[in-house]
């Protein structure tokens, strides 16, 4: 199987329209342009990077391999913790281990990269990645590491290692009090090197599977440093989506004899990117880049990574043991399980976002309620062991599995939250909107369970802060608005919604947001990606809770002063939203809730 330019060509492309022999001739010309001596000249017209610049950039990337023992250790330790990977984890372990001979031969841990190695890396990276039809998964690393080392592999591994270090893996290596900033400096170096690989590969490399894996890991790493709202994060995913389409990863392969392990890896990679597209578009209120209307790629089967990496016979036996819907029947938790479940939830998110800009009328309301019904039915149809239940923390020994149960639950039920918010047009008091209050309470309560988990080896707190940003703050915004309304009107909450419990949950959330400013791994310290968001959300919620708890006589409040001080316009206008930038420049003057633009604050929730 060969991956090269011009990449995937669909049924309306010039290749499909031209007579067969001419179409084949054009494809061959495209292949020749990649491998020929003249390809460097052709590429030179597309970018300002001269050969010497490419050599220098690649040299800087290879210098990161002076940290190879740490990088190798981190990737191998991932086996214990990682529950969501874009590829089977043993495949990634093989790739990093495959770099060892090159590191030793060129003494990369103690010397500057040899120019001959630099030239080899660039040459390998400019060639198509050919995957033989009979190649075993366990042999895949041989065509892209060792003497076949490529920039795509380096960018993929460096980004994955950087993310893992950010999550606290191998933290004992950074305990030297004389060098307190060694961890942050290494993370910056790995992100810079991985990003350099993406730039170089965009220029010189034919699109291939490892290219996609590298772009995804780099995007995920970028989010950790720049936040979901950072411009680099949006740009990185745009490049990922473009290259994914160019590879044809959105379509089931039509050529015969694709190895089953590669087919499942393709499905897993696409589903992972598909989910991230929905998350990012929802968060920023921007259009989708990967639509299910333009794909026929199936979700990955619920298979163990080791089975995917095993022989074809073993893999086929594992597939045969699945149920008719593709789930494992042994109540086991696989890394693929989470990708499969959340990608299914993401299809409902796309349906919701498709109608989010429409004016609410009977037809739109009917569509939203139909999606809501199917969301509930699909949850009931998921395997029981994959549906979060509050007591899972006591019944399951691994906190990482419980973490993923929470993440999967939040991904699915945030769909219902969006629907209920879209259906709420402000014509009825929010205190009487039972469905919205119920789902908001569930989301916030479930998010806060992660705040009680502590682990010496893996920093769950970073995952917790992500869930706070994606689900906790949006749901808390609805509950805070309900408290404001109840404070102003004395309207009662529905019997199943406790005012006291709502205040307690908001208070706990406030304490976590305050602590994040001083937590090393939160990405919410001054100057970090999520600082402004967490700081200003914390201020807003604190003022609300303080106000509703402040004793006052009913006769002191008139409708005019109540409206002026406490009215919060919780407006969700998905695609006209200012995004997270809505928080920038917001002033929280003492005693003046009117300065808090809750309409803007909730834009980043969808």
LINGIGI-V655526 format. One record per backbone hydrogen bond with DSSP energy under -1.0 kcal/mol. NH is the residue of the N-H (numbers start at 1). CO is the residue of the C=O. If there is no record, write none. Layout:
NH,CO  NH,CO
This chain:
3,129  7,4  8,246  13,10  17,13  18,14  23,19  24,20  25,21  26,22  27,23  28,24  29,25  30,26  31,27  32,28  33,29  35,31  36,32  39,36  42,38  43,39  44,40  45,42  46,43  54,50  55,51  56,52  57,53  58,54  59,55  60,56  61,57  62,58  63,59  64,61  65,62  66,63  67,64  68,65  71,67  72,68  73,69  74,70  75,71  76,72  77,73  78,74  79,76  80,77  81,78  82,78  91,88  92,88  93,89  94,90  95,91  96,92  97,93  98,94  100,97  103,99  104,100  105,101  106,102  108,103  110,107  111,107  118,114  119,115  120,116  121,117  122,118  123,119  124,120  125,121  126,122  127,124  131,1  135,132  139,136  140,137  142,139  143,140  144,141  145,141  148,145  149,146  150,144  154,150  155,151  156,152  157,153  158,154  159,155  160,156  161,157  162,158  163,159  164,160  165,161  166,162  167,163  168,165  169,164  171,168  173,170  174,171  175,172  179,176  182,179  185,181  186,182  187,183  188,184  189,185  190,186  191,187  192,188  193,189  194,190  195,191  196,192  197,193  198,194  199,195  200,196  201,197  202,198  203,199  204,200  205,201  212,208  213,209  214,210  215,211  216,212  217,213  218,214  219,215  220,216  221,217  222,218  223,219  224,220  225,221  226,222  227,223  234,230  235,231  236,232  237,233  238,234  239,235  240,236  241,237  242,238  243,239  244,240  245,241  246,242  247,243  249,244  251,248  263,259  264,260  265,261  266,262  267,263  268,264  269,265  270,266  271,267  272,268  273,269  274,270  275,271  276,272  277,273  278,274  279,275  280,276  281,277  282,278  283,279  284,280  285,281  286,281  294,291  295,292  296,250  297,250  302,326  303,301  308,304  309,305  315,311  316,312  317,313  318,314  319,315  320,316  321,317  322,319  323,327  326,323  339,335  340,336  341,337  342,338  343,339  344,340  345,341  346,342  349,345  350,346  351,347  352,348  353,349  354,350  358,355  365,361  366,362  367,363  368,364  369,365  370,366  371,367  372,368  373,369  374,370  375,371  376,372  377,373  378,374  379,375  380,376  381,377  386,383  387,384  392,389  394,391  395,391  396,392  402,398  403,399  404,400  405,401  406,402  407,403  408,404  409,405  410,406  411,407  412,408  413,409  414,410  417,413  418,414  419,415  420,416  421,417  422,418  423,419  432,429  433,430  434,432  437,433  438,434  439,435  440,436  441,437  442,438  443,439  444,440  445,441  446,442  447,443  448,444  450,447  451,448  452,449  453,450  459,167  460,458  464,460  465,461  466,462  467,463  468,464  469,465  470,466  471,467  472,467  473,468  475,471  476,472  477,473  478,474  479,475  480,476  481,477  482,478  483,479  484,480  485,481  486,482  487,483  488,484  489,485  490,486  497,494  502,498  503,499  504,500  505,501  506,502  507,503  508,504  509,505  510,506  511,507  512,508  513,509  514,510  515,511  516,512  518,515  519,516  522,519  528,525  530,523  531,528  534,530  535,531  536,532  537,533  538,534  539,535  540,536  541,537  542,538  543,539  544,540  545,541  546,542  547,543  548,544  549,545  556,553  557,554  562,558  563,559  564,560  565,561  566,562  567,563  570,568  571,569  582,579  583,580  586,583  592,589  595,592  596,593  598,596  601,597  602,598  603,600  605,602  606,603
